[in-house]
Amino acid sequence: MPPRVGKFNNVTFSTTDVEQWTPGLETGQGFRCSRPEFITFWRKGRVQREVGASVCSCWILRHNSALAAYITLLADKLSASEGPLLSGENIQYATFPAIKIGLLAADSRAKGAGSCLIDWAIEFIATEVAPKIGVRFVTVDALYDPDDGYDVSEYYKRWGFEFAYPDEPLPPSDGFRTLYLDLLPFIEALR
């Protein structure tokens, strides 16, 4: 018997175009993710409602009409417990403009799709957003579920994200650990 062919076999997501989601964009059925809430967010219309309400924007990766991954980006502000973040640059703000990765979900069969979207989001924010409105940080509230040992913060740390509140007791009261990434090195490298 020949091997089963999955909908994302041999797809290289690093060369797949990231598309901004719009209501008429066909994404097909069958999205699978290791966290069921992210499937529900998509299927029950949470993402679509938030985009429609101008709370966030959503970008997707797909192969044919099959949704491989999605990411939402929205405005945020960063305050951190480690004192003034940019005091060495003589910037004395208590909070800083940021863009938040709101939701990031990838089909468990779409290897590399989530990483591709994070790479894309960092580059997009550094090249398209930061020069137009002045934003220095990317934030994410990383899901922490002590019941099943799920802590996605380690995933984000691979890109250089740091904890905004490193001394926060675990489990966090709201189920999320806030991390941030300083965009300045990316902005300077892309100039």
Secondary structure, 3 states (H helix, E strand, C coil): CCCCCCCCCCCCHHHCCCEECCCCCCCCCCCCCCCHHHHHHHHCCHHHHHHHCCCCEEEEEEECCEEEEEEEEEEEEECCCCCCCCHHHCCCCCCEEEEEEEEEEECCCCCCHHHHHHHHHHHHHHHHHHHHHCCCEEEEEEEEECCCCEECHHHHHCCCCEECCCCCCCCCCCCEEEEEEECHHHHHHHC
